[in-house]
Amino acid sequence: MEERVSRLEGEHSGMSSRLDDLRSDMNFRFNLLLGLQVAMLGVGVTLLGIGITILARLL
């Protein structure tokens, strides 16, 4: 009985460590995508500013 309990506890700790690994991986991917979106937003705003500047000089 004690052997079975210790085996189940070992399986549980293995599953929780795998869950933590998965959670940290998902968190990393989310942060990476968020950073990429912010960078693309910055590029878009810069290009919009350049376009407005060129338009203002032409008019």
N, CA, C and O atoms as a GROMACS GRO file, in nm:
protein
  236
    1MET      N    1   0.083  -0.121   0.000
    1MET     CA    2   0.000   0.000   0.000
    1MET      C    3   0.087   0.127   0.000
    1MET      O    4   0.065   0.220  -0.078
    2GLU      N    5   0.187   0.128   0.090
    2GLU     CA    6   0.275   0.245   0.096
    2GLU      C    7   0.353   0.261  -0.034
    2GLU      O    8   0.380   0.372  -0.079
    3GLU      N    9   0.389   0.148  -0.093
    3GLU     CA   10   0.462   0.151  -0.220
    3GLU      C   11   0.376   0.215  -0.329
    3GLU      O   12   0.425   0.294  -0.410
    4ARG      N   13   0.249   0.179  -0.330
    4ARG     CA   14   0.157   0.234  -0.430
    4ARG      C   15   0.138   0.385  -0.410
    4ARG      O   16   0.135   0.461  -0.506
    5VAL      N   17   0.125   0.426  -0.283
    5VAL     CA   18   0.109   0.569  -0.253
    5VAL      C   19   0.232   0.647  -0.298
    5VAL      O   20   0.220   0.754  -0.358
    6SER      N   21   0.352   0.593  -0.269
    6SER     CA   22   0.473   0.664  -0.310
    6SER      C   23   0.485   0.669  -0.461
    6SER      O   24   0.532   0.769  -0.516
    7ARG      N   25   0.442   0.562  -0.530
    7ARG     CA   26   0.447   0.562  -0.677
    7ARG      C   27   0.351   0.668  -0.733
    7ARG      O   28   0.385   0.740  -0.826
    8LEU      N   29   0.231   0.675  -0.675
    8LEU     CA   30   0.134   0.776  -0.720
    8LEU      C   31   0.184   0.917  -0.693
    8LEU      O   32   0.164   1.007  -0.775
    9GLU      N   33   0.249   0.938  -0.579
    9GLU     CA   34   0.304   1.070  -0.550
    9GLU      C   35   0.412   1.106  -0.650
    9GLU      O   36   0.422   1.221  -0.693
   10GLY      N   37   0.494   1.008  -0.688
   10GLY     CA   38   0.598   1.032  -0.788
   10GLY      C   39   0.539   1.069  -0.922
   10GLY      O   40   0.588   1.159  -0.990
   11GLU      N   41   0.432   0.998  -0.962
   11GLU     CA   42   0.366   1.031  -1.090
   11GLU      C   43   0.306   1.170  -1.085
   11GLU      O   44   0.312   1.245  -1.183
   12HIS      N   45   0.248   1.205  -0.969
   12HIS     CA   46   0.186   1.337  -0.957
   12HIS      C   47   0.291   1.447  -0.968
   12HIS      O   48   0.269   1.548  -1.036
   13SER      N   49   0.406   1.428  -0.903
   13SER     CA   50   0.510   1.532  -0.910
   13SER      C   51   0.565   1.542  -1.052
   13SER      O   52   0.598   1.652  -1.097
   14GLY      N   53   0.575   1.429  -1.124
   14GLY     CA   54   0.620   1.433  -1.263
   14GLY      C   55   0.522   1.507  -1.351
   14GLY      O   56   0.561   1.584  -1.439
   15MET      N   57   0.391   1.483  -1.327
   15MET     CA   58   0.290   1.551  -1.408
   15MET      C   59   0.290   1.700  -1.379
   15MET      O   60   0.275   1.782  -1.470
   16SER      N   61   0.306   1.737  -1.251
   16SER     CA   62   0.303   1.880  -1.219
   16SER      C   63   0.426   1.951  -1.276
   16SER      O   64   0.416   2.067  -1.317
   17SER      N   65   0.541   1.883  -1.280
   17SER     CA   66   0.659   1.949  -1.339
   17SER      C   67   0.641   1.964  -1.490
   17SER      O   68   0.683   2.064  -1.548
   18ARG      N   69   0.578   1.864  -1.554
   18ARG     CA   70   0.550   1.878  -1.698
   18ARG      C   71   0.451   1.990  -1.723
   18ARG      O   72   0.463   2.064  -1.821
   19LEU      N   73   0.354   2.003  -1.634
   19LEU     CA   74   0.255   2.111  -1.647
   19LEU      C   75   0.323   2.248  -1.631
   19LEU      O   76   0.291   2.342  -1.703
   20ASP      N   77   0.416   2.257  -1.536
   20ASP     CA   78   0.491   2.382  -1.517
   20ASP      C   79   0.574   2.414  -1.641
   20ASP      O   80   0.580   2.530  -1.683
   21ASP      N   81   0.637   2.311  -1.700
   21ASP     CA   82   0.714   2.333  -1.822
   21ASP      C   83   0.626   2.385  -1.934
   21ASP      O   84   0.662   2.479  -2.005
   22LEU      N   85   0.508   2.323  -1.949
   22LEU     CA   86   0.414   2.364  -2.054
   22LEU      C   87   0.367   2.507  -2.029
   22LEU      O   88   0.356   2.587  -2.122
   23ARG      N   89   0.338   2.539  -1.903
   23ARG     CA   90   0.291   2.673  -1.869
   23ARG      C   91   0.398   2.778  -1.899
   23ARG      O   92   0.366   2.884  -1.954
   24SER      N   93   0.523   2.749  -1.864
   24SER     CA   94   0.629   2.847  -1.891
   24SER      C   95   0.653   2.861  -2.041
   24SER      O   96   0.684   2.970  -2.089
   25ASP      N   97   0.638   2.750  -2.116
   25ASP     CA   98   0.654   2.756  -2.261
   25ASP      C   99   0.544   2.841  -2.323
   25ASP      O  100   0.570   2.923  -2.411
   26MET      N  101   0.420   2.823  -2.278
   26MET     CA  102   0.308   2.902  -2.330
   26MET      C  103   0.326   3.049  -2.293
   26MET      O  104   0.298   3.137  -2.374
   27ASN      N  105   0.374   3.074  -2.171
   27ASN     CA  106   0.396   3.212  -2.128
   27ASN      C  107   0.502   3.278  -2.215
   27ASN      O  108   0.488   3.394  -2.253
   28PHE      N  109   0.609   3.203  -2.246
   28PHE     CA  110   0.716   3.256  -2.331
   28PHE      C  111   0.662   3.287  -2.470
   28PHE      O  112   0.692   3.393  -2.526
   29ARG      N  113   0.582   3.195  -2.526
   29ARG     CA  114   0.527   3.218  -2.661
   29ARG      C  115   0.434   3.338  -2.661
   29ARG      O  116   0.436   3.418  -2.755
   30PHE      N  117   0.352   3.352  -2.556
   30PHE     CA  118   0.260   3.466  -2.548
   30PHE      C  119   0.338   3.597  -2.544
   30PHE      O  120   0.304   3.693  -2.613
   31ASN      N  121   0.444   3.600  -2.460
   31ASN     CA  122   0.525   3.722  -2.451
   31ASN      C  123   0.595   3.752  -2.583
   31ASN      O  124   0.608   3.868  -2.622
   32LEU      N  125   0.641   3.647  -2.651
   32LEU     CA  126   0.708   3.666  -2.780
   32LEU      C  127   0.611   3.725  -2.882
   32LEU      O  128   0.646   3.819  -2.954
   33LEU      N  129   0.488   3.670  -2.888
   33LEU     CA  130   0.389   3.722  -2.983
   33LEU      C  131   0.347   3.864  -2.948
   33LEU      O  132   0.327   3.947  -3.036
   34LEU      N  133   0.335   3.891  -2.819
   34LEU     CA  134   0.298   4.026  -2.776
   34LEU      C  135   0.408   4.125  -2.815
   34LEU      O  136   0.378   4.235  -2.864
   35GLY      N  137   0.534   4.088  -2.795
   35GLY     CA  138   0.645   4.174  -2.833
   35GLY      C  139   0.649   4.198  -2.983
   35GLY      O  140   0.677   4.308  -3.029
   36LEU      N  141   0.621   4.092  -3.059
   36LEU     CA  142   0.620   4.105  -3.205
   36LEU      C  143   0.508   4.200  -3.250
   36LEU      O  144   0.528   4.281  -3.340
   37GLN      N  145   0.391   4.189  -3.187
   37GLN     CA  146   0.281   4.278  -3.224
   37GLN      C  147   0.314   4.422  -3.190
   37GLN      O  148   0.282   4.512  -3.268
   38VAL      N  149   0.376   4.446  -3.076
   38VAL     CA  150   0.413   4.583  -3.038
   38VAL      C  151   0.517   4.638  -3.135
   38VAL      O  152   0.510   4.755  -3.174
   39ALA      N  153   0.613   4.554  -3.175
   39ALA     CA  154   0.715   4.599  -3.271
   39ALA      C  155   0.650   4.633  -3.405
   39ALA      O  156   0.684   4.734  -3.466
   40MET      N  157   0.556   4.551  -3.452
   40MET     CA  158   0.490   4.578  -3.580
   40MET      C  159   0.403   4.703  -3.571
   40MET      O  160   0.392   4.778  -3.668
   41LEU      N  161   0.342   4.726  -3.455
   41LEU     CA  162   0.264   4.848  -3.436
   41LEU      C  163   0.356   4.970  -3.444
   41LEU      O  164   0.320   5.072  -3.503
   42GLY      N  165   0.475   4.960  -3.384
   42GLY     CA  166   0.572   5.070  -3.391
   42GLY      C  167   0.615   5.098  -3.535
   42GLY      O  168   0.626   5.213  -3.575
   43VAL      N  169   0.640   4.991  -3.612
   43VAL     CA  170   0.677   5.008  -3.753
   43VAL      C  171   0.563   5.074  -3.830
   43VAL      O  172   0.586   5.163  -3.912
   44GLY      N  173   0.440   5.030  -3.804
   44GLY     CA  174   0.324   5.088  -3.872
   44GLY      C  175   0.307   5.236  -3.842
   44GLY      O  176   0.279   5.316  -3.931
   45VAL      N  177   0.323   5.273  -3.716
   45VAL     CA  178   0.310   5.414  -3.677
   45VAL      C  179   0.421   5.497  -3.741
   45VAL      O  180   0.397   5.610  -3.785
   46THR      N  181   0.542   5.442  -3.746
   46THR     CA  182   0.654   5.513  -3.810
   46THR      C  183   0.627   5.536  -3.958
   46THR      O  184   0.646   5.647  -4.009
   47LEU      N  185   0.581   5.430  -4.028
   47LEU     CA  186   0.551   5.444  -4.171
   47LEU      C  187   0.436   5.543  -4.194
   47LEU      O  188   0.437   5.617  -4.292
   48LEU      N  189   0.339   5.543  -4.104
   48LEU     CA  190   0.228   5.638  -4.116
   48LEU      C  191   0.280   5.782  -4.099
   48LEU      O  192   0.240   5.872  -4.173
   49GLY      N  193   0.369   5.801  -4.003
   49GLY     CA  194   0.428   5.935  -3.983
   49GLY      C  195   0.508   5.980  -4.103
   49GLY      O  196   0.501   6.096  -4.142
   50ILE      N  197   0.585   5.888  -4.162
   50ILE     CA  198   0.663   5.923  -4.282
   50ILE      C  199   0.568   5.958  -4.397
   50ILE      O  200   0.592   6.054  -4.470
   51GLY      N  201   0.463   5.882  -4.413
   51GLY     CA  202   0.366   5.909  -4.520
   51GLY      C  203   0.298   6.043  -4.503
   51GLY      O  204   0.280   6.116  -4.600
   52ILE      N  205   0.261   6.076  -4.381
   52ILE     CA  206   0.196   6.205  -4.354
   52ILE      C  207   0.294   6.319  -4.381
   52ILE      O  208   0.256   6.423  -4.436
   53THR      N  209   0.419   6.300  -4.342
   53THR     CA  210   0.521   6.403  -4.366
   53THR      C  211   0.540   6.427  -4.516
   53THR      O  212   0.546   6.542  -4.560
   54ILE      N  213   0.550   6.319  -4.593
   54ILE     CA  214   0.567   6.332  -4.739
   54ILE      C  215   0.445   6.401  -4.800
   54ILE      O  216   0.458   6.488  -4.885
   55LEU      N  217   0.326   6.360  -4.756
   55LEU     CA  218   0.202   6.422  -4.807
   55LEU      C  219   0.198   6.570  -4.774
   55LEU      O  220   0.158   6.651  -4.858
   56ALA      N  221   0.238   6.607  -4.652
   56ALA     CA  222   0.233   6.748  -4.612
   56ALA      C  223   0.332   6.831  -4.695
   56ALA      O  224   0.304   6.947  -4.727
   57ARG      N  225   0.445   6.774  -4.729
   57ARG     CA  226   0.544   6.847  -4.810
   57ARG      C  227   0.496   6.864  -4.954
   57ARG      O  228   0.525   6.965  -5.018
   58LEU      N  229   0.421   6.766  -5.004
   58LEU     CA  230   0.372   6.774  -5.142
   58LEU      C  231   0.260   6.877  -5.156
   58LEU      O  232   0.246   6.940  -5.261
   59LEU      N  233   0.181   6.893  -5.052
   59LEU     CA  234   0.066   6.985  -5.062
   59LEU      C  235   0.103   7.130  -5.038
   59LEU      O  236   0.016   7.217  -5.044
   0.00000   0.00000   0.00000
